[in-house]
Amino acid sequence: MDFPPFAVTVDLVVLTVRGDELCVLLVRRGVEPFAGQDALPGGFIRPEEDLAAAAARELVEETGLTVGHLEQLASYGAPDRDPRQRVVTVAHLALVPDQPAPTAGTDAEAARWAPVAGLSGLAFDHDRVLADGVERARAKLEYSALGTAFCPPSFTVAQLRRVYEVVWGRDLDPRNFHRKVTGTAGLLEPTGETTTRDGGRPAQLYRRGPADTLHPPLLRTDA
């Protein structure tokens, strides 16, 4: 039985917190289809590559940036998602601390960090891919230590709380948040240093601890 040919691509939802906003890494396409339109970084997989290698390569080639960890988000294979041919894409998600400005390369005319709020009209089905990535990030903050991935190597509880507020889009009670995150075994480790960068009295600096999951979870509904 003959099967019709199709191509496989990777797309990347790279999220960070910049200027008190949740931002996503975008490129402006320099080639058809959707030339001149914003899109998520990504591209076709080479015959010798696995998915992770292709995602890392496309990120560097199109934006000049590297990230420490990429996880698979979902696969998208609607027959008409790419006008060139049948294309199945495997989207990847990365949550990173504030990064340098990206540098466009290969078939990207430009690259930038864009606020997620109100963003729409991306090429292909990237509006849906981005929405899925943002929801995955919001959910993972509830039960994993991934919120610290948005922070620098040492950070205050106030900085971590602001990450949660920006990603979840809601204000959190400072005392309640402080009690929960400092009381979660293995989430944070004191560095023994303090800082006044948040203003006011010196604040304790922490680094990420060894815990990967939160017990109990920090739910959006009761944080």
Disulfide bonds with the S-S distance in Angstrom:
none
